[in-house]
Amino acid sequence: MSFSRVAAVTGANKGIGLAIVRNLALQYPSSTLNNGPLLIYLTARDRSRGEEAIKTLQNDAQLKSAKALAADGGLATIEYHGLDISKPQSITDFASFLKQKHPDGIDIVVNNAGIAMTGFDINVVRQTLQTNYHGTLLSTLSLLPLLRPHARLINISSTVGHLSTKYSPTLISRFQSSRSVADITTLMNDFTSAVERGTEKEEGWPSAAYAVSKSGVTGMTRAVAWEERERGRGVLVNCCCPGYVDTEMTRGRGVRSVDEGARTPVLLALGGIGDVTGEFWKDERVVEW
């Protein structure tokens, strides 16, 4: 079967990622991007969990009622593919697979995969940044060249990475004035070095690995969008906060359902957002970073 559109969602075997896949399948038929069959790659680190997630979707009552999946006569086909964004080789392998399988390009990438560890020390910082920042960055840079003109790339960030009073004025200025991915990576490396020295608070950083990693995701997304805009392909690159969602990551403390958390990412993937690119979104609108 040939597919008119191809999407990939990282970290999609549970939580918000799984809800994004589900809602892409539900909303694609009525979107302006609909021009034929859609293939969605549900990626996850663990094959058994990924395949179990696909079974869950195949038996989903709403998907069946809407006849969203190809097995029920719909447009969407969902396939598992392994991907661990904390491992550079895994990202490279996935990009190579997509390039070979879809030489004409792909249409939607949602970089959702991420971790939230408890505690705060240099090991937590390194692991968190390796996945949430460096992994998301490498996935973005590896998959961006595969995107067709007018495609969409969305990075899941967070309001906890908002440039507020948790940073010193100097650091806020550095984030806001950053114009390249290298600028943001330097900030992430400076944070790691400060934690190694035990001087992050004196240097104006919060003692919060997850928050800083998401500041990095927002900053690098803006930089990538500016660079992509210069290429003139019409590819839209945005990031968003899904809100405080009831998932394993929030340890069940979230107040939104996973479907509510998927709204803004799916809007950015399928919705009519004009030519907006390089922005941070929350609650289906652009908000100031």
C-alpha positions in Angstrom: 0.0 0.0 0.0 1.3 3.5 -0.8 0.9 6.3 1.6 0.2 10.0 0.8 1.3 11.2 4.2 3.9 9.9 6.7 4.1 10.8 10.4 6.5 9.8 13.2 5.9 10.2 16.9 8.7 9.5 19.4 8.1 8.0 22.9 4.7 6.9 21.8 3.9 3.7 23.5 2.1 5.4 26.4 0.9 8.7 27.9 0.9 11.8 25.7 2.8 10.2 22.9 0.2 7.4 22.5 -2.6 10.0 22.7 -0.9 12.0 19.9 -0.8 9.0 17.6 -4.5 8.2 18.5 -5.6 11.8 17.8 -3.6 12.1 14.6 -5.5 9.1 13.3 -8.8 10.5 14.4 -8.3 14.1 13.1 -6.3 13.5 9.9 -9.4 12.8 7.7 -10.9 16.2 8.4 -7.6 18.1 8.2 -6.4 20.1 5.3 -3.4 17.8 5.1 -5.6 14.9 4.1 -4.7 13.9 0.5 -4.9 10.1 1.0 -3.7 7.3 3.3 -1.6 8.2 6.3 1.1 6.0 7.8 2.0 6.8 11.5 5.2 5.4 13.0 4.7 4.8 16.7 8.2 4.7 18.1 9.3 3.4 21.4 12.4 1.9 23.1 10.8 -1.4 23.8 9.3 -3.5 21.0 6.9 -5.4 23.2 5.5 -2.2 24.7 5.3 -0.6 21.3 3.4 -3.5 19.8 1.1 -3.7 22.8 0.3 0.0 22.3 -0.6 -0.6 18.7 -3.0 -3.4 19.8 -4.6 -1.0 22.2 -5.2 1.4 19.4 -6.5 -1.3 17.1 -9.1 -2.1 19.7 -9.9 1.5 20.6 -13.7 2.1 20.6 -13.5 5.7 19.4 -11.1 4.8 16.5 -13.4 1.9 15.6 -16.5 4.0 15.7 -14.8 6.7 13.5 -13.5 4.0 11.2 -10.1 5.8 11.4 -7.8 2.9 10.9 -7.2 1.1 7.6 -8.3 -2.2 9.0 -11.7 -0.7 9.5 -11.8 1.0 6.1 -10.1 4.3 7.3 -7.1 6.2 6.2 -4.6 5.6 9.0 -2.1 2.8 9.4 0.0 2.6 12.6 3.3 0.7 12.6 5.9 0.3 15.4 9.5 1.2 15.0 12.2 1.0 17.6 13.8 4.3 18.7 15.7 5.3 21.8 16.5 9.0 21.6 19.1 8.8 24.4 21.3 6.7 22.0 22.6 8.6 18.9 23.0 5.5 16.8 19.3 4.6 17.4 18.3 8.0 16.0 20.7 7.7 13.0 19.3 4.2 12.3 15.7 5.5 12.3 16.5 8.4 10.0 18.2 6.0 7.6 15.2 3.7 7.7 12.8 6.6 6.9 15.0 7.9 4.1 15.2 4.4 2.4 11.5 3.6 3.0 10.1 7.0 2.0 12.5 8.6 -0.5 9.9 11.2 -1.4 10.0 12.5 2.3 7.8 12.6 5.3 5.2 15.1 6.6 5.0 15.2 10.4 7.5 14.6 13.2 6.5 14.9 16.8 9.5 14.7 19.2 7.6 13.7 22.3 10.1 11.3 24.0 11.6 12.5 27.3 12.4 11.6 30.9 11.7 13.2 34.3 14.0 11.8 37.0 13.7 12.3 40.7 16.4 14.0 42.7 19.1 16.4 41.6 22.8 15.7 41.1 25.3 15.6 38.2 24.2 12.1 37.1 20.5 13.2 36.9 21.6 16.3 35.0 23.7 14.4 32.5 21.0 11.7 31.9 18.2 14.3 31.6 20.0 16.5 29.2 21.3 13.5 27.1 17.7 12.5 26.5 15.6 15.6 26.7 18.0 18.1 25.0 20.7 16.3 23.1 18.4 13.4 22.0 15.6 15.8 20.9 18.1 18.0 19.1 19.7 15.1 17.2 16.3 13.7 16.3 15.3 17.1 15.0 18.4 17.6 13.0 18.3 14.1 11.6 14.7 14.1 10.6 14.4 17.7 9.4 16.1 17.0 6.0 13.6 14.2 5.4 10.6 16.5 5.7 8.8 17.5 2.5 8.0 21.2 1.7 5.3 22.5 4.1 5.8 19.7 6.5 5.5 20.1 10.3 8.0 19.3 13.1 6.9 19.7 16.7 9.0 19.4 19.8 7.3 18.7 23.1 8.7 21.2 25.7 7.2 22.5 29.0 6.1 25.6 30.8 8.6 24.6 33.5 11.2 25.7 31.1 9.8 29.1 30.9 12.3 31.9 31.3 11.0 33.3 34.6 12.5 34.3 37.9 14.1 30.9 38.2 17.0 32.2 36.1 19.2 35.1 36.7 18.7 38.2 34.4 22.0 37.4 32.7 21.0 33.9 31.8 17.5 35.0 30.7 19.2 37.5 28.4 21.5 34.8 27.0 18.6 32.5 26.3 16.5 35.3 24.7 19.4 36.5 22.5 20.4 33.1 21.3 20.2 32.8 17.5 21.8 29.4 16.9 21.6 25.8 18.1 25.3 26.2 19.2 24.3 29.1 21.5 21.7 26.9 23.3 24.0 23.9 23.5 26.6 26.1 25.1 24.1 27.1 27.7 23.3 23.5 28.4 27.0 22.7 28.7 27.5 25.7 31.0 24.7 24.4 33.3 26.2 20.9 33.4 29.6 22.4 34.3 28.1 24.6 37.0 26.4 21.5 38.6 29.7 19.7 38.5 31.2 22.5 40.5 28.2 22.8 42.8 27.8 26.4 41.9 24.7 26.4 39.7 22.7 28.5 42.2 25.4 31.1 42.5 25.6 31.3 38.7 21.9 31.9 38.4 20.6 28.4 37.4 17.8 26.6 39.1 18.7 23.2 40.6 16.2 21.5 38.3 17.5 19.3 35.5 14.1 18.8 33.8 13.3 22.5 33.7 16.6 23.5 32.2 16.4 20.7 29.6 13.1 22.0 28.5 14.4 25.6 28.3 17.0 24.1 26.0 14.3 22.4 23.9 12.4 25.6 23.4 15.6 27.6 22.7 16.9 25.2 20.1 13.5 24.8 18.5 13.4 28.6 17.9 17.0 28.5 16.4 16.2 25.5 14.2 13.0 27.3 12.9 15.0 30.4 12.0 17.6 28.4 10.1 14.8 26.4 8.4 12.9 29.5 7.4 16.0 30.6 5.4 15.7 27.5 3.3 12.3 28.7 2.0 10.7 25.2 2.1 7.7 26.3 4.2 8.4 23.7 6.9 6.9 24.8 10.2 9.0 24.1 13.3 7.3 24.7 16.7 7.4 23.5 20.3 4.6 23.3 22.9 3.7 22.5 26.4 0.9 19.9 26.6 0.0 21.0 30.1 0.1 19.2 33.4 -1.1 15.8 32.2 -2.0 12.7 34.3 0.8 10.3 33.2 3.5 8.2 34.7 5.9 11.2 34.2 3.8 13.3 36.6 3.3 10.3 38.8 -0.4 10.6 38.5 -0.5 14.2 39.8 -1.5 15.8 36.5 -4.9 17.4 36.1 -5.4 16.9 32.3 -6.2 13.8 30.4 -3.7 12.5 27.8 -6.2 13.5 25.1 -6.3 17.0 26.5 -2.5 17.0 26.5 -2.4 15.9 22.9 -4.6 18.9 21.7 -1.8 21.4 21.1 0.7 19.0 19.6 -2.0 17.7 17.2 -3.0 21.2 16.3 0.6 22.0 15.3 0.8 18.8 13.3 -2.5 19.0 11.4 -4.2 22.4 12.1 -4.5 25.6 10.2 -1.8 27.7 12.0 -0.9 29.9 9.0 2.9 30.2 8.6 3.6 30.4 12.3 7.0 28.8 13.0 9.6 29.1 15.8 7.1 29.7 18.5 6.3 28.2 21.9 2.6 27.2 22.2 0.3 26.3 25.1 -3.4 25.8 25.2 -3.5 26.0 21.4 -2.0 29.4 21.2 1.4 31.1 21.0 2.6 32.2 24.4 5.7 34.3 25.3 8.7 32.3 26.3 
